[in-house]
Amino acid sequence: MKRTFLGGVAFVVAGMVLMGLAKGTSERAFDGMPQSSEATAFTNVNVIPMDRERVLSGQTLVVNHGRIVDMGPASSVKIPDGARRIDGSGKFLMPGLTEMHGHTPVPQGTPNTSFVENMMFLYVANGVTTVRGMLGAPGQLELREMVAKGEIIGPTLYMAGPSFNGNSIDSPSSAVKLVREQHDAGWDLLKVHPGLTRAEYDAMAMTASQVGIRFGGHVPEDVGLIHAIKMGQQTFDHLDGYLQYAGGTDGPIDEQRLAQAITLTRDAGAAVVPTMVLWEVGVIGLGDVSELRKYPELRYWPKGQVDAWARRMRQRQSSANFDTELALGFSRNRMRTLKALSDGGVTILMGTDSPQIFSVPGFSLHREMRAMAEAGMTPYQILESGTRNVGDYFQSKGSFGTVAIGRRADLILTNSNPLNDVANVADRAGVMVRGRWLPESMIRERLAAIAADNGN
């Protein structure tokens, strides 16, 4: 029997099942209420609007009540009396980033409430102003509202409900019931995990279409990529289904089948959320644990969880079915597939599946951007996947993702141009989330406090 890395999917999914995927676990447009009514003006700044690849020099941009209310050449924009002024000379202002596959904490039953607040801040500290949570649990809809009201500093949250999987669904009728329940409860989308039969999946998909709620995530084996595309699945996370359909899990890619899948995905208006780094480390099992433990951002994460990550990775690498050469080939094929999807006009949405193995919220997006660059995507394409493309995906729920009048004031001010190198996104002067300005000095102070909370 040929050995493949298809089992790696179960490796991650099994962990998630242990987190609570078993049984027992009116959609609202939730744009995020502004956290600040104070007017702010960025003066003489270079704006990267992300409507296309360009920089607008010498701009003044005014924010009030959580929205961009004016923008233009400095000579043409009137700054409101009493507004906070932020000198943008030599700096660049771009839209905030989005994590399209995050796992948000569960407020109910959390023994350390500061963990929830710290995790939300880690996103914002890294310029992540929107998160699509991809594994619903009790308390998360309340967390969504708490963050939107400014009770916790954090990104705007759009939340998938508890997942549709082989444990939570046992018949087409149970799938229909759960779709309606999650829609009525106010979840933003449905999360698909492996284990559904085709009949169950189709019942979920058709009911979702009827009530008007999206679904995305994995591709159940019984369903297959092509059928999932035709049934209206809107995001395919982790590139799930593509290498299974076109080959590449244990050998060369069938270029003709990959091209067919790309065309169908693009024409259907579906998108992919690659999660390249997490998949390479957590599923494929590549990487030196000793080197991974040197990541500076681990100081902001509980040490016990980091130790568990290391044990899990060592177990993976020491298992009898682990094959380094096979793993490297699978990784190369994933990179090739991402580049082909991007070149083929498929919408790419930035996501990392954090927090998981050595993937710390917020920081993980910067590592993901580096991997996307290594796959051959340009800086603009990479930034677009976390800004404009996401704004288009969520256009029925909010107005964000580009820098323009009327957009939600989610912004990153950088000291150097991210269009030259995506690493420059981390060269921050500050972050604005729903109109609330967080200067880099404040971000650094809070990060130091979070490190101290974790004993670092």
Secondary structure per residue as TSV (DSSP state, phi and psi in degrees):
chain	resnum	aa	ss	phi	psi
A	1	M	-	360.0	133.8
A	2	K	-	-71.6	140.1
A	3	R	-	-91.4	134.8
A	4	T	-	-133.7	175.0
A	5	F	S	-102.1	17.4
A	6	L	T	-61.6	-30.8
A	7	G	H	-65.8	-16.8
A	8	G	H	-63.3	-29.7
A	9	V	H	-61.6	-46.1
A	10	A	H	-62.6	-30.4
A	11	F	H	-57.1	-45.2
A	12	V	H	-78.9	-43.9
A	13	V	H	-61.5	-39.0
A	14	A	H	-58.8	-40.2
A	15	G	H	-62.5	-37.7
A	16	M	H	-70.8	-35.8
A	17	V	H	-60.5	-38.0
A	18	L	H	-66.4	-22.4
A	19	M	T	-80.8	-5.5
A	20	G	T	123.0	48.8
A	21	L	-	-98.0	0.1
A	22	A	S	-73.8	172.0
A	23	K	T	-59.9	158.6
A	24	G	T	95.3	-6.9
A	25	T	-	-94.2	360.0
A	26	S	-	360.0	93.1
A	27	E	-	-23.4	132.8
A	28	R	-	-116.9	140.7
A	29	A	-	-80.1	107.5
A	30	F	-	-114.4	90.0
A	31	D	-	-82.5	-12.5
A	32	G	-	92.4	111.6
A	33	M	-	-74.8	144.0
A	34	P	-	-63.7	142.3
A	35	Q	S	-90.5	-13.6
A	36	S	-	-143.9	133.6
A	37	S	-	-99.8	2.6
A	38	E	S	-77.5	132.3
A	39	A	-	-73.0	140.0
A	40	T	E	-133.2	138.4
A	41	A	E	-123.4	123.9
A	42	F	E	-92.2	119.6
A	43	T	E	-108.1	143.4
A	44	N	E	51.2	46.0
A	45	V	E	-108.5	153.2
A	46	N	E	-88.3	116.2
A	47	V	E	-97.2	130.4
A	48	I	-	-105.0	93.3
A	49	P	-	-71.4	-22.6
A	50	M	S	65.6	17.0
A	51	D	S	-79.5	-27.0
A	52	R	S	-160.8	178.3
A	53	E	S	-80.0	99.1
A	54	R	-	-163.7	163.6
A	55	V	-	-126.6	130.2
A	56	L	E	-101.3	113.2
A	57	S	E	-87.7	155.6
A	58	G	E	61.1	40.5
A	59	Q	E	-97.4	151.7
A	60	T	E	-116.1	131.3
A	61	L	E	-125.3	130.6
A	62	V	E	-113.8	133.0
A	63	V	E	-117.3	136.8
A	64	N	E	-150.5	138.8
A	65	H	T	52.7	40.2
A	66	G	T	78.4	6.3
A	67	R	E	-126.8	154.9
A	68	I	E	-78.8	118.4
A	69	V	E	-107.7	-15.4
A	70	D	E	-160.0	149.2
A	71	M	E	-162.5	138.3
A	72	G	E	170.5	-176.6
A	73	P	E	-52.9	143.4
A	74	A	G	-53.1	-34.5
A	75	S	G	-71.9	-15.9
A	76	S	G	-108.2	-1.5
A	77	V	-	-110.5	125.9
A	78	K	-	-89.4	125.3
A	79	I	-	-88.1	127.5
A	80	P	-	-59.7	146.3
A	81	D	T	-59.1	135.5
A	82	G	T	81.3	0.6
A	83	A	-	-68.9	145.0
A	84	R	E	-67.7	134.9
A	85	R	E	-111.1	128.9
A	86	I	E	-117.3	116.4
A	87	D	E	-72.3	115.3
A	88	G	-	-99.8	14.1
A	89	S	T	-56.3	123.9
A	90	G	T	76.5	1.4
A	91	K	-	-108.2	172.1
A	92	F	E	-129.3	134.7
A	93	L	E	-114.5	120.9
A	94	M	E	-130.0	166.0
A	95	P	E	-65.9	152.2
A	96	G	-	-63.5	158.1
A	97	L	E	-91.6	162.8
A	98	T	E	-124.1	135.4
A	99	E	E	-94.1	108.8
A	100	M	E	-90.5	-1.3
A	101	H	E	-145.0	80.4
A	102	G	E	-111.8	162.5
A	103	H	-	-122.5	101.7
A	104	T	-	-80.4	154.1
A	105	P	-	-70.1	163.5
A	106	V	-	-103.1	107.0
A	107	P	-	-61.9	-39.9
A	108	Q	T	-70.5	127.3
A	109	G	T	81.3	4.7
A	110	T	-	-76.6	118.5
A	111	P	S	-66.6	-29.5
A	112	N	-	-117.1	98.3
A	113	T	H	-65.1	-23.8
A	114	S	H	-64.8	-24.0
A	115	F	H	-60.9	-42.7
A	116	V	H	-62.3	-47.9
A	117	E	H	-64.5	-40.5
A	118	N	H	-64.1	-42.9
A	119	M	H	-64.4	-42.3
A	120	M	H	-62.0	-37.6
A	121	F	H	-70.7	-33.2
A	122	L	H	-58.1	-37.7
A	123	Y	H	-61.9	-54.8
A	124	V	H	-61.6	-39.1
A	125	A	H	-57.8	-26.6
A	126	N	T	-100.6	14.3
A	127	G	T	81.7	13.3
A	128	V	E	-92.8	105.3
A	129	T	E	-104.8	-3.2
A	130	T	E	-142.6	139.5
A	131	V	E	-135.0	132.4
A	132	R	E	-97.4	105.2
A	133	G	E	-74.3	133.2
A	134	M	-	-117.9	27.2
A	135	L	S	-159.7	93.9
A	136	G	-	-69.3	150.7
A	137	A	-	-156.0	160.3
A	138	P	T	-55.5	136.5
A	139	G	T	98.1	-16.4
A	140	Q	H	-75.9	-30.6
A	141	L	H	-66.9	-35.1
A	142	E	H	-67.7	-38.3
A	143	L	H	-62.3	-42.4
A	144	R	H	-53.9	-43.2
A	145	E	H	-74.6	-37.9
A	146	M	H	-61.2	-42.5
A	147	V	H	-67.2	-42.5
A	148	A	H	-62.2	-34.1
A	149	K	T	-81.1	-8.5
A	150	G	T	88.0	9.9
A	151	E	S	-71.1	-26.3
A	152	I	S	-129.7	134.8
A	153	I	-	-74.0	119.3
A	154	G	-	-171.4	175.3
A	155	P	-	-75.3	156.6
A	156	T	E	-62.0	133.2
A	157	L	E	-110.0	133.5
A	158	Y	E	-119.9	128.2
A	159	M	E	-120.8	129.5
A	160	A	B	-81.1	147.5
A	161	G	-	-77.2	178.4
A	162	P	S	-53.2	144.5
A	163	S	-	-76.3	155.6
A	164	F	B	-89.3	113.5
A	165	N	S	-151.3	-178.6
A	166	G	T	-66.2	-16.2
A	167	N	T	-93.9	-35.3
A	168	S	T	-86.1	-18.5
A	169	I	-	-123.8	130.4
A	170	D	-	-126.9	6.4
A	171	S	S	-169.4	160.6
A	172	P	H	-57.2	-38.1
A	173	S	H	-66.1	-35.2
A	174	S	H	-69.5	-31.4
A	175	A	H	-65.7	-44.8
A	176	V	H	-59.7	-44.9
A	177	K	H	-60.9	-44.7
A	178	L	H	-69.6	-36.1
A	179	V	H	-58.1	-48.7
A	180	R	H	-66.2	-38.6
A	181	E	H	-63.4	-44.4
A	182	Q	H	-70.6	-37.4
A	183	H	H	-61.1	-47.1
A	184	D	H	-68.7	-29.3
A	185	A	H	-74.0	-18.7
A	186	G	T	101.2	13.5
A	187	W	-	-66.2	151.8
A	188	D	S	-85.3	-23.9
A	189	L	E	-162.1	171.7
A	190	L	E	-104.4	141.7
A	191	K	E	-104.9	126.7
A	192	V	E	-101.4	128.8
A	193	H	-	-117.9	168.5
A	194	P	T	-62.7	162.3
A	195	G	T	110.5	-12.9
A	196	L	-	-77.3	142.0
A	197	T	-	-76.7	165.4
A	198	R	H	-62.7	-39.2
A	199	A	H	-63.3	-40.8
A	200	E	H	-67.0	-43.0
A	201	Y	H	-61.7	-46.4
A	202	D	H	-63.5	-37.9
A	203	A	H	-63.9	-42.0
A	204	M	H	-61.7	-48.9
A	205	A	H	-63.0	-44.9
A	206	M	H	-67.9	-37.9
A	207	T	H	-69.8	-39.1
A	208	A	H	-58.8	-42.1
A	209	S	H	-63.9	-39.3
A	210	Q	H	-65.1	-43.0
A	211	V	H	-89.7	-14.8
A	212	G	T	85.1	49.2
A	213	I	-	-130.9	140.9
A	214	R	E	-81.2	166.1
A	215	F	E	-145.3	149.7
A	216	G	E	-166.2	174.4
A	217	G	E	130.1	-123.8
A	218	H	-	-87.9	173.4
A	219	V	-	-116.5	108.1
A	220	P	-	-58.1	143.8
A	221	E	T	-58.3	-38.4
A	222	D	T	-72.3	-14.7
A	223	V	T	-94.4	-52.2
A	224	G	-	82.4	152.6
A	225	L	H	-59.6	-51.0
A	226	I	H	-63.0	-43.0
A	227	H	H	-65.3	-39.4
A	228	A	H	-63.0	-40.2
A	229	I	H	-61.6	-46.4
A	230	K	H	-66.7	-25.8
A	231	M	T	-86.7	-1.2
A	232	G	T	96.9	15.4
A	233	Q	-	-62.0	130.8
A	234	Q	-	-96.0	-25.3
A	235	T	E	-133.7	142.0
A	236	F	E	-116.9	103.9
A	237	D	E	-88.9	146.0
A	238	H	T	69.6	16.8
A	239	L	T	60.5	23.4
A	240	D	T	-60.3	130.8
A	241	G	T	98.4	-25.5
A	242	Y	H	-74.6	-47.8
A	243	L	H	-73.8	-28.0
A	244	Q	H	-65.6	-36.5
A	245	Y	H	-80.5	-41.9
A	246	A	H	-100.1	3.4
A	247	G	-	82.8	169.1
A	248	G	-	117.8	-6.6
A	249	T	S	-77.5	-28.2
A	250	D	S	-145.3	22.1
A	251	G	S	-179.9	-164.9
A	252	P	-	-70.1	155.3
A	253	I	-	-78.9	139.2
A	254	D	-	-83.4	102.9
A	255	E	H	-62.2	-33.5
A	256	Q	H	-67.5	-43.1
A	257	R	H	-68.9	-37.1
A	258	L	H	-63.3	-43.6
A	259	A	H	-61.5	-38.7
A	260	Q	H	-63.3	-44.5
A	261	A	H	-64.4	-38.2
A	262	I	H	-64.2	-46.2
A	263	T	H	-61.4	-45.4
A	264	L	H	-63.4	-41.2
A	265	T	H	-64.1	-47.9
A	266	R	H	-62.0	-47.1
A	267	D	H	-67.0	-27.8
A	268	A	H	-81.1	-10.7
A	269	G	T	74.0	19.0
A	270	A	-	-82.7	169.2
A	271	A	E	-135.9	162.0
A	272	V	E	-119.3	145.0
A	273	V	E	-117.3	100.6
A	274	P	-	-69.5	-38.0
A	275	T	-	45.3	54.5
A	276	M	H	-65.6	-45.5
A	277	V	H	-70.1	-47.6
A	278	L	H	-59.7	-40.7
A	279	W	I	-65.7	-39.6
A	280	E	I	-65.7	-43.4
A	281	V	I	-82.3	-52.2
A	282	G	I	-81.9	-29.2
A	283	V	I	-104.9	-55.0
A	284	I	I	-69.4	-34.8
A	285	G	-	91.0	21.9
A	286	L	-	-86.4	152.9
A	287	G	S	118.1	145.6
A	288	D	-	-87.7	118.1
A	289	V	H	-58.4	-39.4
A	290	S	H	-61.8	-38.5
A	291	E	H	-73.3	-39.4
A	292	L	H	-60.8	-35.8
A	293	R	T	-69.3	-9.7
A	294	K	T	-87.4	-3.8
A	295	Y	-	-54.4	125.1
A	296	P	G	-63.2	-27.8
A	297	E	G	-72.5	-10.9
A	298	L	G	-66.3	-17.5
A	299	R	G	-64.4	-19.1
A	300	Y	G	-95.5	8.8
A	301	W	S	-125.5	146.5
A	302	P	-	-55.1	130.6
A	303	K	H	-60.5	-37.9
A	304	G	H	-60.5	-36.7
A	305	Q	H	-72.2	-35.8
A	306	V	H	-64.3	-42.4
A	307	D	H	-60.9	-39.5
A	308	A	H	-66.1	-39.2
A	309	W	H	-58.1	-45.2
A	310	A	H	-64.2	-42.4
A	311	R	H	-63.1	-43.4
A	312	R	H	-62.8	-39.9
A	313	M	H	-70.1	-40.7
A	314	R	H	-64.7	-37.9
A	315	Q	H	-62.6	-41.1
A	316	R	H	-61.4	-46.6
A	317	Q	H	-72.9	-22.8
A	318	S	H	-96.0	-0.7
A	319	S	S	-70.3	154.9
A	320	A	T	-65.1	-26.2
A	321	N	T	-96.1	10.0
A	322	F	-	-83.8	128.4
A	323	D	-	-129.3	111.0
A	324	T	H	-60.5	-43.5
A	325	E	H	-66.0	-39.5
A	326	L	H	-64.5	-40.0
A	327	A	H	-63.1	-43.1
A	328	L	H	-64.5	-39.9
A	329	G	H	-65.0	-41.3
A	330	F	H	-61.5	-43.1
A	331	S	H	-62.1	-44.5
A	332	R	H	-62.4	-39.3
A	333	N	H	-68.4	-33.1
A	334	R	H	-65.3	-42.3
A	335	M	H	-63.6	-42.4
A	336	R	H	-62.5	-39.9
A	337	T	H	-67.6	-41.9
A	338	L	H	-61.0	-45.0
A	339	K	H	-62.7	-41.8
A	340	A	H	-65.9	-40.2
A	341	L	H	-62.3	-45.0
A	342	S	H	-64.2	-47.4
A	343	D	H	-63.0	-29.4
A	344	G	T	-83.9	4.1
A	345	G	T	85.2	11.7
A	346	V	-	-75.4	139.8
A	347	T	E	-69.4	124.9
A	348	I	E	-103.5	133.5
A	349	L	-	-120.2	129.7
A	350	M	-	-72.7	130.9
A	351	G	-	-163.4	156.3
A	352	T	-	-132.4	-11.6
A	353	D	-	67.7	27.3
A	354	S	B	-80.9	154.4
A	355	P	S	-88.3	126.0
A	356	Q	B	-141.5	-161.5
A	357	I	T	-51.3	111.8
A	358	F	T	54.7	31.0
A	359	S	B	-125.5	96.2
A	360	V	-	-91.2	132.0
A	361	P	T	-49.0	138.2
A	362	G	T	82.5	-59.2
A	363	F	H	-62.4	-31.5
A	364	S	H	-63.3	-29.3
A	365	L	H	-66.9	-32.7
A	366	H	H	-69.6	-35.8
A	367	R	H	-69.9	-35.9
A	368	E	H	-65.3	-41.4
A	369	M	H	-61.7	-37.3
A	370	R	H	-63.9	-41.8
A	371	A	H	-65.8	-38.3
A	372	M	H	-64.3	-36.9
A	373	A	H	-65.6	-39.8
A	374	E	H	-65.3	-27.0
A	375	A	T	-76.1	-12.7
A	376	G	T	109.8	5.1
A	377	M	-	-76.9	146.8
A	378	T	-	-80.2	161.3
A	379	P	H	-53.7	-42.1
A	380	Y	H	-64.9	-43.6
A	381	Q	H	-60.6	-39.4
A	382	I	H	-66.8	-48.8
A	383	L	H	-63.3	-37.6
A	384	E	H	-60.4	-35.6
A	385	S	H	-66.1	-23.1
A	386	G	H	-107.2	2.1
A	387	T	T	-130.5	-87.6
A	388	R	H	-57.8	-45.6
A	389	N	H	-61.4	-37.9
A	390	V	H	-70.0	-40.2
A	391	G	H	-59.2	-39.0
A	392	D	H	-65.3	-41.2
A	393	Y	H	-62.5	-39.3
A	394	F	T	-99.9	18.5
A	395	Q	T	-60.6	-23.8
A	396	S	T	-79.7	-10.3
A	397	K	T	-114.3	-22.6
A	398	G	-	-165.9	165.6
A	399	S	-	-118.1	98.9
A	400	F	-	-159.7	179.1
A	401	G	S	103.8	-16.4
A	402	T	S	-134.2	165.1
A	403	V	-	-98.8	106.2
A	404	A	-	-160.3	157.7
A	405	I	T	-59.2	133.2
A	406	G	T	94.8	-15.0
A	407	R	S	-76.3	154.8
A	408	R	B	-61.1	138.6
A	409	A	-	-83.9	71.0
A	410	D	-	-108.0	109.8
A	411	L	E	-141.7	151.7
A	412	I	E	-122.2	127.4
A	413	L	E	-102.5	118.4
A	414	T	E	-114.1	157.3
A	415	N	S	-86.6	-13.2
A	416	S	S	-142.0	165.0
A	417	N	-	-80.9	113.9
A	418	P	T	-65.8	-19.9
A	419	L	T	-72.8	-17.9
A	420	N	T	-82.0	-35.7
A	421	D	-	-161.5	123.7
A	422	V	G	-63.9	-18.4
A	423	A	G	-61.5	-22.2
A	424	N	G	-70.2	-13.3
A	425	V	G	-60.9	-31.5
A	426	A	G	-79.6	-9.2
A	427	D	S	-87.0	68.0
A	428	R	E	-87.4	149.2
A	429	A	E	-106.5	-13.2
A	430	G	E	161.9	169.9
A	431	V	E	-133.2	140.6
A	432	M	E	-116.8	128.7
A	433	V	E	-124.2	116.4
A	434	R	T	49.2	41.5
A	435	G	T	88.7	-5.7
A	436	R	E	-92.5	120.4
A	437	W	E	-90.3	127.8
A	438	L	E	-120.5	97.9
A	439	P	E	-66.4	156.5
A	440	E	H	-58.0	-33.8
A	441	S	H	-61.8	-41.7
A	442	M	H	-67.4	-40.5
A	443	I	H	-59.9	-46.2
A	444	R	H	-63.9	-39.0
A	445	E	H	-63.3	-44.9
A	446	R	H	-68.4	-38.8
A	447	L	H	-62.1	-38.2
A	448	A	H	-62.8	-38.1
A	449	A	H	-66.6	-39.1
A	450	I	H	-65.6	-41.9
A	451	A	H	-59.4	-41.2
A	452	A	H	-64.0	-39.1
A	453	D	H	-58.6	-30.9
A	454	N	T	-96.3	13.0
A	455	G	T	76.0	22.2
A	456	N	-	-116.0	360.0
